[in-house]
């Protein structure tokens, strides 16, 4: 009787085959190199000092918006009349306002209202604009012409004027201000999305995906949208800075958060009556707005440069 075990391969020796082990090692090294390359590309913008400082500032602002008590544990509504209009000091970093409230605490706690309104505005603009641009670029024809002519009309109207018209229809309040600011940016997002969809739609892999039996809706969701969304996401970061500035401007005019709520634009507006002898009431909130807008713009430029260079 033949011993069948002798005919079976020696799995232990096969698993220790130096050629197979070398192939596995090369594969693992290739995967590791690819992962390291992706990490280096992702972190490349942060090697520039201005980009790194911008990212750190935005992280600090995000912490102030999400967990304000970590940076300013005081009460933003509590005022001490005896301490009113105190200049910046070790006890009050940004000074105090006209009823003795700590301005630094109000600026930190005001980040939540300002950033939430800006986030809503960017969400409205990006979602609505991307949807319109996707439909226009993918369908073409009369639908494309109709959507783009509407976008041209919106672009012909100054953004602040358009936002004021929408607020007049919706009413005052932070959420209404955010919706109005977001609606003013729909046209620009739609045009960029349409241009990217037209570029991606003519790519060979999109035609191959459709001819292989996939429906246009599936091709749109799996191939066109992911490959066309890059510039729109970069624009979203840029729009964040513009949205913060627009929300603050409308709040400065009195259309946003109402006293005693702390919001960056309303804080600047509240201090304009005391400019002669209490400069800090407008200076520090204005500096925070300016630094946040500049940081968001710098980061978006770096992301756009990195994406274009690939």
C-alpha positions, 0 to 999 in steps of 0.5 A, spaced: 500 500 500 502 506 497 503 511 503 499 517 500 502 522 505 509 522 501 505 525 495 503 531 499 507 537 498 511 539 505 506 545 507 512 547 512 517 547 507 513 550 502 511 556 507 518 557 508 520 558 500 525 563 500 522 566 493 515 566 496 517 570 502 521 575 498 515 576 493 511 577 500 516 582 503 516 586 496 509 586 496 509 589 503 514 594 502 510 596 496 504 597 500 508 601 506 512 605 501 505 607 498 502 609 504 508 613 506 508 617 500 500 618 501 502 621 508 507 625 505 503 628 500 497 629 505 502 633 510 506 636 505 502 643 505 503 643 513 511 644 512 510 651 510 510 655 516 504 660 514 500 654 512 502 650 519 500 657 523 493 657 519 492 650 520 493 651 528 489 657 528 483 654 525 484 648 530 484 653 536 478 657 533 474 650 532 476 648 539 473 655 542 467 653 538 466 646 540 468 647 547 469 654 549 469 653 557 476 650 555 479 656 553 474 661 557 471 658 563 467 664 565 460 666 564 460 671 557 453 674 560 456 676 567 458 683 568 461 687 574 459 694 573 465 696 577 470 693 572 466 696 566 471 699 560 477 696 563 483 696 558 487 689 557 490 686 563 493 680 566 486 679 569 482 681 562 486 679 556 481 683 551 479 688 557 472 689 559 465 692 555 461 697 557 457 693 563 463 690 565 463 683 561 470 680 560 471 681 552 476 675 551 470 670 554 465 673 550 469 673 543 471 665 545 464 663 546 462 667 540 466 663 536 460 658 536 455 662 533 459 665 528 462 658 526 456 655 526 452 660 522 458 660 517 458 652 517 451 652 515 452 657 509 457 653 506 453 647 507 447 650 503 452 653 498 456 647 497 450 642 497 445 646 492 451 649 488 454 642 487 447 639 485 445 644 480 452 644 477 452 636 477 445 636 473 447 641 468 454 638 466 451 631 466 445 632 462 447 638 458 442 641 453 436 646 455 437 644 462 444 646 462 443 652 459 437 654 464 441 652 470 447 656 467 443 662 465 440 662 472 447 662 475 449 668 471 443 672 474 445 670 481 453 672 479 451 679 477 448 681 483 453 683 489 453 677 494 451 682 500 446 685 496 443 678 495 444 676 502 440 682 504 434 681 500 433 674 502 434 676 509 428 681 508 424 675 506 426 670 511 427 675 517 432 676 522 436 671 526 443 667 525 440 661 521 436 666 516 443 670 515 447 663 514 441 661 509 442 668 506 450 667 505 449 660 503 444 662 497 449 667 495 455 662 493 450 657 490 452 660 483 459 660 483 459 653 486 455 650 481 459 653 475 465 650 478 462 643 479 459 644 472 466 645 469 469 639 473 463 634 471 464 636 463 472 634 464 470 628 468 465 626 463 469 625 457 474 621 461 475 614 458 474 610 464 467 614 465 465 611 457 468 604 459 464 604 465 457 606 462 459 601 456 460 595 461 453 595 463 452 600 468 447 605 468 448 613 468 446 614 475 451 609 477 456 612 473 454 618 476 455 616 483 461 612 483 465 615 478 463 622 476 461 625 482 468 623 486 473 625 481 469 632 480 468 633 487 476 635 489 475 643 487 469 644 490 471 641 497 477 646 496 472 652 494 468 650 501 474 651 505 475 658 501 468 659 502 468 658 509 473 664 510 468 668 506 462 666 510 465 668 516 466 675 514 459 675 511 456 673 517 460 678 521 458 683 516 451 682 517 451 681 524 454 688 525 449 691 521 444 688 526 441 682 522 444 676 526 445 675 533 441 680 538 444 682 544 446 679 549 448 674 545 456 674 543 457 673 536 463 676 533 460 681 528 455 684 533 461 685 538 464 689 533 458 693 532 457 694 540 464 697 541 463 702 535 460 707 540 466 707 544 472 707 539 475 714 542 476 711 549 475 704 549 479 701 542 479 694 544 472 693 544 472 693 536 480 691 535 480 684 538 474 682 535 476 685 529 482 681 529 480 675 530 475 675 524 481 677 520 485 672 522 480 667 521 478 669 514 486 669 512 487 663 515 482 659 512 484 663 505 491 661 506 489 653 507 485 653 501 490 656 497 495 651 499 490 645 498 488 647 491 496 648 490 497 641 492 491 638 488 493 642 482 501 639 482 499 632 483 
